[in-house]
Amino acid sequence: MKILLAVDGSLTTQRMLAYIAAHDELLGPDHAYTALTVVAPTSAHASTLLPQDTIDSWYESDGEAILAPVRKFAAQNHWSLETRMDVGHPGDVIAKVAQEGRFDLVVMGTHGHSALVNAVLGSVATRVLARLRLPVLLVP
């Protein structure tokens, strides 16, 4: 099975990875995992002041800081893992990558915000669920 892991470097990501490792009867090392992190784009103002290679370097550095511990965790658990970093709104990018990559399952943690906060600010998980027609496992 091809499984997309949406990771953001938070404690929620750590709990999600621990959940997968603890439930290898469901999601064990026999699957192909891709860890995806999404970096927020710089402001339009910053883009006019900084050279693009500086901005790209910042994105890479930010993404690598999130993906390196995930690679280490995957290696310790003998998972086949690819990593990917994209720039944009996390909910939109996760859904797009999941569809284009023909993943069988998306696994992501939830930060547990209230319905009111989600209604006002939106939720990455809510956005992903609204855009996908494939299974999404949400780990609280």
C-alpha positions in Angstrom: 0.0 0.0 0.0 1.2 3.6 -0.7 0.8 5.7 2.3 1.2 9.5 2.5 2.3 10.8 5.9 1.6 14.5 6.3 4.2 15.8 8.7 4.8 19.2 10.2 7.5 18.6 12.9 5.0 19.2 15.8 4.3 16.9 18.8 1.2 15.9 16.8 3.5 14.4 14.1 5.5 12.6 16.7 2.3 11.1 18.2 1.1 10.1 14.7 4.4 8.3 13.9 4.4 6.6 17.3 0.8 5.4 16.6 1.8 3.9 13.3 4.8 2.2 14.8 2.7 0.8 17.7 0.0 -0.5 15.3 2.1 -2.4 12.8 -0.7 -4.9 12.4 -2.5 -2.1 10.5 0.4 -0.1 9.1 3.7 -1.8 9.4 7.0 -1.9 7.5 5.5 -3.7 4.5 4.1 -0.5 3.0 5.7 2.3 0.9 5.6 5.5 2.9 6.1 9.1 1.7 6.5 11.8 4.3 5.4 15.2 3.0 5.9 18.5 4.7 4.5 21.7 3.4 6.3 25.0 3.9 4.3 28.3 3.9 5.3 30.6 1.1 7.0 33.9 1.8 5.1 37.1 1.6 4.9 38.9 -1.7 6.9 41.7 -0.1 9.7 39.4 1.0 9.8 37.9 -2.5 10.5 41.2 -4.0 13.4 42.0 -1.6 15.2 38.6 -1.5 16.8 36.7 -4.4 14.9 33.5 -5.3 17.8 31.3 -4.5 17.8 32.7 -0.9 14.1 32.0 -0.6 14.5 28.4 -2.0 17.4 27.8 0.4 15.2 28.9 3.3 12.4 26.5 2.1 14.8 23.6 1.9 16.3 24.3 5.3 12.8 24.6 6.9 11.7 21.4 5.2 14.8 19.4 6.0 14.5 20.4 9.7 11.1 18.6 9.7 11.9 15.7 7.5 15.3 14.6 9.1 13.7 13.3 12.3 11.0 11.5 10.3 13.7 9.7 8.2 15.5 8.7 11.4 12.3 7.3 12.9 11.4 5.4 9.7 14.8 3.9 9.6 14.5 2.7 13.2 11.2 1.1 12.3 12.5 -0.4 9.1 10.0 1.5 6.9 10.5 2.1 3.2 10.3 6.0 3.2 10.6 8.7 0.6 10.5 12.3 1.6 9.1 15.4 -0.1 8.8 19.1 0.6 6.5 21.4 -1.1 5.5 25.1 -0.7 1.9 26.3 -0.4 -1.2 25.9 1.8 -0.8 22.5 3.6 -4.4 21.3 3.1 -4.3 22.0 -0.6 -0.8 20.6 -1.2 -1.5 17.4 0.8 -4.7 16.7 -1.2 -3.0 17.4 -4.5 0.0 15.2 -3.8 -2.2 12.4 -2.5 -4.3 12.5 -5.7 -1.4 12.9 -8.2 0.7 10.3 -6.4 -2.2 7.8 -6.4 -1.8 7.1 -2.7 -4.0 4.5 -1.0 -4.1 6.2 2.3 -3.2 9.6 3.9 -2.2 9.6 7.6 -2.1 12.9 9.5 -2.3 14.1 13.0 -4.8 16.5 14.3 -4.1 19.4 16.6 -7.5 19.1 18.2 -8.8 22.6 17.7 -12.4 23.3 18.5 -15.2 23.5 15.9 -15.3 27.2 16.4 -11.6 27.6 15.7 -11.9 25.4 12.6 -14.9 27.5 11.4 -13.0 30.7 11.7 -9.4 29.7 10.8 -10.0 26.5 8.9 -8.2 23.2 9.6 -5.7 21.4 7.5 -7.4 18.1 8.2 -10.8 19.5 7.3 -9.4 20.9 4.1 -7.8 17.6 3.1 -11.0 15.7 3.9 -13.0 18.0 1.7 -10.7 17.6 -1.3 -10.0 13.8 -1.2 -12.0 10.8 -2.1 -9.6 8.3 -0.6 -9.2 7.1 3.0 -7.6 9.5 5.5 -6.5 8.3 8.9 -6.6 11.1 11.5 -4.5 10.5 14.6 -5.5 12.8 17.5 
